Amino acid sequence: MTTHSAVRADAAGSLTIGGDLTIHRMGYGAMQLAGPGVYGPPKDRAAALAVLRRARELGVNHIDTSDYYGPYVVNELIREALHPYDDDLVIVTKVGARRTPDKEWPAALSPRELREAVHSNLRHLGRDHLDVVNLRIVAEAGGIGPDESIAEPFGALAELREQGLVRHLGVSNVTPAQFAEARSIAPVVCVQNEYNVVRRDDEATLRACEEAGIAYMSFFPLGTYTLLGAEKTPGKDAKVPLNVPLDAKPVDLVAERHGVTAYQVALAWLLHRSPNLVCIPGTSSVAHLEENIAAAGLRLTEDDLVELETMRAV
């Protein structure tokens, strides 16, 4: 495989969302640029800025963020590193939660809280409008459960879209029914749910996005795999795939054949899974960023894909 630094994000191909925004299918998730627990400033601010600038050098034109990362810290880093923004850069943010001093993530889904969150993202990013805002559904602290309606919060964001503060809307951490409900209220250009090589519970939503021409943005693209014994630490919401043996991981066998890492195989598998699937792996390391982006150039064989079909979790 080509050396990491020579592979660009556009090697994964591109996808147009909302009819007017073209993004490369290998993006970057900025959550890990904040301090421990996604709270407070990074240990090395210069290193965090370097990651953002290197992502752009390697062709990343889709950055996923939120004002509640830090809080505020990550958006301020993005602004410092990349403002004034290039015309092709698409910044996707999310609202629906807030941070507390004990580093929790309670829901913030009232219309008032959502309006405040949109204005806070605008202020810290230095924008007069937001490209895409995902409504992140949070059940904690009086939030919305998987069987409940999201009409009120999504309707509040639809009003902000009508006002021109938001260009496009998406949904995150939703059930198929909530996704359908959102689409009945306003156009949805993306879904951001958990999906990866071992955690495929959301297959129905992925296929619905594919049929409708809507982007599916996988969060924790490596998260559950890392719980199988690898070194990197996933986000706190990742689930343990109990039925995958620790001593017999097909992803490692595929990686060995290609001379790449298991993380690159996991990302390449996602890119092969659907033309509408977008990867947004995160890191606070330039070296790891280059490794992730290099997965855009990895082409898995049919035999690889058959072998990786065994990587399922219950």
C-alpha positions in Angstrom: 0.0 0.0 0.0 1.1 3.6 -0.6 2.7 5.4 2.3 0.4 7.1 4.7 1.3 10.7 3.8 0.8 10.1 0.1 -2.9 9.0 0.4 -5.5 11.7 0.3 -9.0 11.7 1.6 -10.5 12.0 -1.9 -9.2 8.4 -2.6 -12.4 7.3 -0.9 -14.6 9.0 -3.4 -17.1 11.8 -2.8 -20.7 12.3 -2.0 -23.0 15.3 -2.5 -25.3 16.1 0.3 -28.3 18.4 0.2 -27.8 18.9 -3.5 -25.1 21.5 -3.0 -22.3 20.3 -0.6 -19.8 17.8 -1.9 -17.8 15.9 0.7 -15.1 13.3 0.5 -16.2 10.0 2.1 -13.2 10.0 4.4 -13.7 12.9 6.8 -12.4 13.8 10.2 -14.2 13.7 13.6 -12.8 16.4 15.9 -14.1 15.2 19.3 -10.7 13.9 20.5 -9.0 17.3 20.2 -10.5 18.3 23.6 -9.0 17.3 26.9 -9.5 14.0 28.8 -13.2 13.0 28.8 -13.8 15.4 25.9 -13.6 18.2 28.5 -11.4 21.2 28.8 -8.4 22.2 26.6 -6.0 19.7 25.0 -2.7 18.9 26.7 -0.9 20.2 23.6 -2.7 23.0 21.8 -0.1 23.2 19.0 -0.5 19.5 18.3 -4.3 19.8 18.1 -4.0 22.7 15.6 -1.5 20.7 13.6 -3.9 17.8 13.2 -6.6 20.1 11.8 -4.2 21.7 9.4 -2.8 18.3 8.3 -6.3 17.0 7.7 -6.9 19.8 5.2 -3.5 19.3 3.6 -4.6 15.6 3.0 -7.8 16.7 1.3 -10.3 16.3 4.2 -13.2 18.6 3.4 -15.7 17.4 6.0 -15.1 18.0 9.7 -17.5 16.7 12.3 -17.7 18.7 15.6 -19.9 20.2 18.3 -19.9 23.1 20.6 -20.4 20.7 23.5 -16.9 19.2 22.8 -14.9 20.9 25.5 -17.3 22.6 25.8 -16.5 25.2 23.1 -12.8 24.1 23.0 -12.9 22.1 19.8 -14.8 24.7 17.8 -12.4 27.3 18.9 -9.5 25.2 17.8 -11.2 24.7 14.4 -11.6 28.4 14.0 -8.0 29.2 15.0 -6.6 26.5 12.7 -8.7 27.0 9.6 -10.5 30.4 9.6 -11.0 32.0 7.1 -12.5 28.7 5.8 -12.0 27.5 2.3 -15.1 27.4 0.2 -15.0 23.6 -0.1 -14.8 22.9 3.6 -18.0 21.5 5.1 -18.3 21.7 8.9 -21.0 19.4 10.4 -21.9 20.2 13.9 -24.5 18.7 16.3 -26.8 19.9 19.1 -29.0 18.2 21.6 -26.7 17.8 24.7 -24.7 19.9 27.1 -21.8 19.4 29.4 -21.6 19.5 33.1 -18.6 20.0 35.4 -18.6 16.3 36.2 -18.1 15.6 32.5 -21.6 14.2 31.9 -23.7 14.7 28.7 -27.3 15.4 29.7 -29.9 16.2 27.1 -30.5 19.7 25.9 -33.4 19.2 23.5 -35.8 22.0 24.3 -36.4 24.6 21.5 -34.7 27.3 23.6 -31.7 25.1 24.3 -31.4 24.2 20.6 -31.6 27.8 19.5 -28.9 28.7 22.0 -26.7 25.9 20.8 -27.0 26.9 17.2 -26.0 30.5 18.1 -23.2 29.2 20.3 -21.8 27.1 17.4 -22.0 30.0 15.1 -20.1 32.2 17.5 -17.3 29.8 18.3 -16.8 28.7 14.8 -16.9 32.3 13.4 -19.7 31.6 10.9 -22.8 33.4 9.9 -24.5 30.1 9.1 -23.9 26.4 9.8 -23.4 24.0 6.9 -25.1 21.0 8.5 -26.6 20.6 12.0 -27.4 17.2 13.3 -30.0 16.8 16.0 -28.4 14.4 18.4 -31.0 12.5 20.4 -30.0 12.0 24.0 -32.1 10.0 26.5 -30.4 11.1 29.7 -31.7 13.8 32.0 -35.2 14.2 30.7 -34.2 13.5 27.1 -36.0 11.5 24.4 -36.1 7.8 24.4 -36.0 5.5 21.3 -39.8 5.1 21.2 -40.6 8.8 21.6 -41.3 11.5 19.0 -38.6 14.0 18.0 -41.0 16.3 16.3 -40.6 19.2 18.7 -36.8 19.5 18.7 -36.5 18.7 15.0 -39.2 21.3 14.2 -37.3 23.9 16.2 -34.2 23.3 14.0 -36.3 23.4 10.9 -37.4 26.9 11.9 -33.7 27.9 12.2 -33.1 26.5 8.8 -36.0 28.6 7.4 -34.3 31.6 9.0 -31.0 30.9 7.1 -28.9 30.1 10.2 -28.7 26.5 9.2 -28.1 25.3 5.6 -29.0 21.6 6.1 -30.3 19.3 8.8 -29.4 15.8 9.9 -30.2 13.5 12.7 -28.0 11.5 15.1 -28.5 8.5 17.4 -32.0 7.9 16.0 -34.2 4.9 15.4 -35.6 4.2 11.9 -39.0 5.6 13.1 -37.4 8.8 14.4 -35.5 9.1 11.1 -38.7 8.8 9.1 -40.5 11.3 11.4 -37.7 13.9 10.8 -38.0 13.4 7.1 -41.7 14.2 7.3 -40.9 17.6 8.9 -38.0 18.9 6.9 -35.4 17.6 4.5 -32.7 15.4 6.1 -29.3 15.2 4.4 -27.5 12.8 6.7 -27.9 10.3 9.5 -25.1 9.9 12.1 -25.5 6.6 13.9 -23.2 4.0 15.3 -22.1 1.4 12.7 -18.9 -0.5 12.3 -17.5 -3.9 11.3 -18.7 -5.6 14.5 -21.7 -3.4 15.4 -24.2 -3.5 12.6 -27.5 -3.1 14.4 -28.4 -0.1 12.2 -28.3 -1.9 8.9 -31.9 -1.0 8.1 -31.2 2.8 8.5 -28.1 2.5 6.3 -30.1 0.9 3.5 -32.9 3.5 3.8 -30.3 6.2 3.4 -28.8 4.5 0.4 -32.2 4.2 -1.3 -33.0 7.9 -0.5 -29.5 9.2 -1.5 -28.9 10.4 2.0 -25.4 10.3 3.6 -24.9 7.9 6.5 -22.1 9.0 8.7 -20.8 6.3 11.0 -19.7 7.4 14.4 -17.4 5.2 16.5 -16.2 3.7 13.2 -13.4 2.0 15.2 -15.0 2.2 18.7 -16.4 -1.2 19.3 -13.5 -2.9 17.5 -11.0 -1.4 19.9 -12.7 -3.2 22.8 -11.5 -6.5 21.3 -8.1 -6.0 22.8 -6.5 -3.2 20.7 -4.8 -0.3 22.4 -6.9 2.7 21.4 -9.7 3.7 23.7 -13.3 4.1 22.3 -16.0 6.5 23.3 -17.9 5.7 26.4 -21.1 4.7 24.5 -19.4 1.8 22.6 -20.8 -1.7 23.3 -18.7 -4.8 23.8 -19.2 -7.4 21.0 -19.2 -10.4 23.3 -19.4 -13.1 20.6 -16.2 -12.2 18.8 -13.3 -14.3 20.1 -10.3 -12.3 21.3 -7.9 -14.8 19.8 -9.5 -15.1 16.3 -10.1 -11.7 14.8 -10.7 -11.9 11.0 -9.9 -8.2 10.7 -6.4 -8.9 11.9 -5.9 -11.7 9.3 -7.1 -9.4 6.5 -4.8 -6.6 7.8 -1.8 -9.0 7.8 -2.5 -10.0 4.2 -2.5 -6.3 3.1 0.4 -5.2 5.3 -1.8 -2.6 7.0 -3.3 -2.1 10.4 -6.6 -3.5 11.7 -7.9 0.0 12.1 -7.4 0.7 8.4 -9.2 -2.5 7.5 -12.1 -1.5 9.7 -12.4 1.9 7.9 -12.0 0.4 4.5 -14.7 -2.1 5.2 -17.1 0.8 6.0 -16.2 2.5 2.7 -16.9 -0.8 0.9 -20.2 -1.3 2.7 -22.3 1.4 0.9 -21.6 4.3 -1.5 -23.5 6.5 0.9 -21.4 5.7 3.9 -19.0 8.4 5.2 -16.2 7.8 7.7 -15.4 10.4 10.4 -12.6 8.8 12.5 -11.1 11.0 15.1 -7.7 11.4 16.6 -5.4 13.9 18.3 -2.3 12.6 16.5 -1.0 13.6 13.1 0.5 10.1 12.6 -2.8 8.4 13.5 -4.7 10.9 11.2 -2.4 9.9 8.3 -3.0 6.2 9.1 -6.8 6.7 9.1 -6.8 8.6 5.8 -4.6 6.1 4.2 -7.5 3.6 4.6 -9.2 5.6 1.8 -6.8 4.0 -0.6 -7.2 0.4 0.7 -9.1 -1.9 -1.7 -10.5 -5.0 0.0 -11.0 -8.2 -2.1 -14.1 -10.3 -2.2 -12.4 -12.9 -0.1 -11.6 -10.2 2.5 -15.2 -9.1 2.6 -16.5 -12.6 3.0 -14.1 -13.2 5.9 -15.1 -9.9 7.6 -18.7 -11.0 7.5 -18.0 -13.1 10.5 -17.1 -9.9 12.5 -20.6 -9.5 14.0 -21.7 -8.7 17.5 -25.0 -9.4 19.2 
